[in-house]
Amino acid sequence: QVQLVESGGGLVQAGGSLRLSCAASGRTFSMYAMGWFRQAPGKEREFVTTISWSGGSTYYADAGKGRFTISRDNAKNTVYLQMNSLKPEDTAVYYCAARGPGLVGVATTEARYDYWGQGTQVTVSS
């Protein structure tokens, strides 16, 4: 069982930056691939990025390429999402999710993730 708690959301002006954190419980966190998804008002939840359990492999949706960076610190049971050059269209609730343990490969769909946090709101003003 893995419990996830996101933090770091808030209100930021367009062009600004935020770093989201997702703290995980459980001693096997290092064996889980992690992902970030987001859901804007009136839209379906969409994939943002994922990182392998080792941290050696990452994958980004087109919307975040070049602006977002996912990373993890397995010693701290935490995964991060650094978001730069934010745009109003990045406004959404951001969720972290865990997949595993021990699975490999890129997963971009919700159904492939086993555990979810409750989300943190990111609002980008124009």
C-alpha positions in Angstrom: 0.0 0.0 0.0 1.3 3.5 -0.9 -0.2 6.7 0.2 0.6 9.9 -1.7 0.3 13.5 -0.6 0.9 16.4 -3.0 2.0 19.9 -2.0 3.4 23.0 -3.6 0.5 24.2 -5.7 -0.7 27.8 -5.7 -1.3 30.9 -7.7 1.4 32.1 -10.0 1.6 34.6 -12.9 2.2 33.4 -16.4 5.9 32.8 -17.0 6.5 31.9 -13.4 7.5 28.6 -11.8 6.3 26.2 -9.2 7.7 23.0 -7.8 5.2 20.4 -6.8 6.1 17.6 -4.3 4.5 14.3 -3.8 5.4 12.5 -0.5 4.9 8.8 -0.4 4.5 6.5 2.5 5.7 2.9 2.4 9.2 1.4 2.5 8.9 0.2 -1.1 8.5 3.6 -2.7 11.8 3.1 -4.6 10.2 0.2 -6.5 7.3 2.3 -7.9 7.3 4.2 -11.1 5.7 7.6 -10.5 3.6 9.9 -12.7 2.0 13.2 -12.7 -1.4 13.9 -14.2 -3.6 17.0 -14.2 -7.2 17.9 -14.6 -8.4 21.2 -15.8 -12.0 22.5 -15.1 -14.4 20.7 -17.4 -11.8 18.5 -18.9 -10.7 14.9 -18.4 -7.6 14.1 -16.4 -4.5 14.0 -18.6 -1.0 12.6 -18.4 1.8 15.0 -17.7 5.0 13.0 -17.1 6.4 9.8 -15.6 9.6 8.6 -14.0 10.9 5.1 -13.6 11.4 3.6 -10.2 15.2 4.1 -10.5 14.8 7.7 -11.8 16.8 6.8 -14.8 14.0 7.2 -17.3 11.5 9.9 -17.8 8.8 10.7 -20.3 6.8 13.8 -21.0 3.5 14.7 -22.7 4.0 17.3 -25.4 2.4 20.0 -23.2 5.2 19.9 -20.7 8.2 19.1 -22.8 11.0 21.7 -22.3 9.1 23.3 -19.4 8.5 20.6 -16.9 11.0 18.3 -15.1 10.1 15.3 -13.1 12.6 14.0 -10.5 12.6 11.8 -7.5 14.5 11.3 -4.2 14.0 7.8 -3.1 15.8 8.4 0.2 13.1 11.0 0.9 10.2 9.0 -0.6 9.4 12.0 -2.7 8.8 12.8 -6.3 8.9 16.4 -7.7 7.5 18.2 -10.6 9.4 21.4 -11.5 7.2 23.6 -13.7 8.8 26.6 -15.5 7.4 29.1 -18.0 3.9 28.4 -16.8 0.9 29.3 -19.0 -2.7 29.9 -18.1 -3.6 26.6 -19.8 -1.5 24.8 -17.2 -4.1 25.7 -14.7 -5.4 22.4 -13.2 -5.4 20.1 -10.2 -2.2 18.1 -10.4 -2.2 14.6 -9.1 0.7 12.2 -8.5 0.3 8.5 -9.0 2.3 5.4 -8.3 2.6 2.3 -10.5 4.2 -0.9 -9.5 6.1 -2.3 -7.7 8.9 -3.2 -10.1 7.1 -2.5 -13.3 9.0 -1.2 -16.3 7.9 0.7 -19.4 6.2 4.0 -19.9 2.6 4.3 -18.7 0.6 7.3 -19.8 -2.9 6.2 -18.9 -4.7 6.4 -15.6 -5.7 2.8 -15.5 -2.1 1.7 -15.3 -1.5 3.5 -12.0 -2.4 1.9 -8.7 -2.3 4.7 -6.2 -3.3 8.3 -6.4 -2.9 11.4 -4.3 -5.7 13.9 -3.7 -4.2 16.6 -5.9 -2.9 20.1 -5.5 -4.4 23.1 -7.3 -2.2 25.1 -9.7 -3.6 28.3 -11.0 -1.7 30.4 -13.6 -3.0 33.9 -14.1 -2.5 35.8 -17.3 
